[in-house]
């Protein structure tokens, strides 16, 4: 029984540490997110320019290798036991977000 209490205490402590870390990360990232939000068009244009530069500068052979590696990784994940877990997590998050949006819409009316 003592080990169960000890495990529960460790779990609670870890959850509290995680919540604290999330709060600190959110607090520390607010200025960065605000700066990005103020210059959103600039970031979009810079990203497009960087992508275009990479496409024109790197050879097709490098892009083919990159595509082959990405495809091989996707195939490996699709064949693994992790794929159903990933799909379940994505669908679960989508369902939760849809339900939350629906409940928010109902409370507005």
C-alpha positions in Angstrom: 0.0 0.0 0.0 2.9 2.3 0.8 4.4 1.8 -2.7 1.0 2.7 -4.2 0.9 6.0 -2.2 4.5 6.7 -3.2 3.8 6.1 -6.8 0.7 8.4 -6.7 2.8 11.1 -5.0 5.5 10.8 -7.7 2.9 11.0 -10.4 1.3 14.1 -8.8 4.7 15.7 -8.4 5.5 15.0 -12.0 2.2 16.4 -13.2 2.7 19.6 -11.1 6.2 19.9 -12.6 4.8 19.5 -16.1 2.1 22.1 -15.5 4.7 24.5 -14.1 6.9 24.0 -17.1 4.0 24.6 -19.5 3.1 27.8 -17.7 6.8 29.0 -17.9 7.0 28.1 -21.6 3.8 29.9 -22.4 4.9 33.0 -20.5 8.4 33.0 -22.1 7.1 32.4 -25.6 4.5 35.3 -25.5 6.9 38.0 -26.7 8.2 35.8 -29.5 4.6 35.0 -30.6 3.6 38.6 -30.4 6.6 39.6 -32.6 5.7 37.0 -35.2 2.1 38.0 -35.1 3.0 41.6 -35.8 5.1 40.7 -38.8 3.0 37.8 -40.2 3.2 38.9 -43.8 6.9 39.3 -43.6 7.3 35.8 -42.2 5.2 34.4 -45.0 7.1 36.2 -47.7 10.5 35.2 -46.1 9.4 31.5 -45.9 8.3 31.6 -49.5 11.6 33.2 -50.5 13.6 30.7 -48.5 11.6 27.8 -50.0 12.1 29.1 -53.5 15.8 29.6 -52.9 16.1 26.0 -51.6 14.3 24.7 -54.6 16.4 26.5 -57.1 19.7 26.1 -55.3 19.6 22.4 -54.4 19.9 19.8 -57.1 17.1 17.5 -58.1 19.2 14.6 -56.8 19.2 16.0 -53.3 15.4 16.6 -53.5 14.9 13.1 -54.7 16.9 11.7 -51.8 14.9 13.9 -49.4 11.7 12.7 -50.8 12.8 9.1 -50.7 13.8 9.4 -47.1 10.5 11.0 -46.2 8.6 8.4 -48.0 10.6 5.6 -46.4 9.9 7.1 -43.0 6.2 7.4 -43.7 6.1 3.8 -44.9 7.9 2.6 -41.9 5.5 4.3 -39.5 2.5 3.1 -41.5 3.7 -0.5 -41.1 4.5 -0.2 -37.5 2.3 -0.7 -34.4 2.6 3.0 -33.7 0.3 3.9 -36.7 -3.0 3.0 -35.0 -1.9 4.9 -31.9 -1.0 8.0 -33.9 -4.3 7.8 -35.9 -6.3 7.4 -32.6 -4.6 10.3 -31.0 -5.2 12.5 -34.1 -8.9 11.5 -34.3 -9.3 11.8 -30.6 -8.0 15.3 -30.6 -10.1 16.2 -33.6 -13.2 14.9 -31.9 -12.4 16.8 -28.7 -11.8 20.0 -30.6 -15.0 19.5 -32.6 -17.0 18.9 -29.4 -15.5 21.9 -27.7 -16.2 24.1 -30.6 -19.8 22.9 -30.7 -20.3 23.5 -27.0 -18.8 27.0 -27.3 -21.1 27.7 -30.1 -24.1 26.6 -28.1 -23.2 28.7 -25.1 -22.9 31.8 -27.3 -26.5 31.6 -28.5 
